[in-house]
Amino acid sequence: MSSLDSLTEYAATLEALVFASDKPVLDRELQHHLPDHLEVADVMAAVMQRYDATSGVELCRVGDGWAFRTRPAVAERLQQHKTVERPLSRAALEVLAIIAYHQPITRAEIEEIRGISLSKGTMDILLELTWIKPRGRRRTPGRPLTWGTSPAFLDHFGLSDITDLPGMDDLKAAGLLRKGQILGTLMDHNAGDDEDGDDDDLDGDLLEDALLDAGYDGEADA
């Protein structure tokens, strides 16, 4: 079998695996189905070529995984509405936004930014949705557990990587940053972006607005 035939055969295999999955398939999972001389990136590049601009779906990079998604132009015409079991509370959305912009972050740091204690139920909701995950323990006294977002979070918000979240300049342009806000003392995700010296920063409400601006519709998938 020629190398081209081999690549085509394995591209079909990985295409089927991603197509059949209800969540993004990680690189390491796909690599198990390839011989040593083939890399996932090369095979998936071949799969991508099958879905040009005339196709209604596209192969998307989601964190360190892959998923098929409806093309945005087509999705707008479909206007599908998902049935949900319960809305995501404002508190849960606020905590999610803080984790997204400050990760890895401890529970105590989340409470410091919010200025209010964090109920166990709020974290349970986000864990149930699989939008957050443990990110290891901080090398400080007590070794507190840190939290970060998951590939499922990226997938839900249509992000390829966490760096695709709106930055300082984007938030300012959208009118989501206002003077006089309480500073998020741990905010360093966009450090250096604020070149004009303004005292703008992100507090809990603004972080929520950032996720809303990224496409959150106020309800959680069932």
Buried (B, 14 or more C-beta within 10 A) or exposed (E): EEEEEBBBEBBBBBBEBBEEBEEBBBBEBBBEBBEEEBEBEEBBEBBBEEBEEEEEEBBBBBBEBBBBBBBEEEBEEEEEEEEEEEEBBEBBBBBBBBBBBBBBBBBEBBBBBBEEEBEEEBBEBBBEBBBBBEBEEBEEEEEBEBBBBBBBBBBBBBBEEBEEBBBBEBBBEEEBBEEEBEEBEBBEBBEEEBEEEEEBBBBBBBBBBBBBBBEBEEBBEE
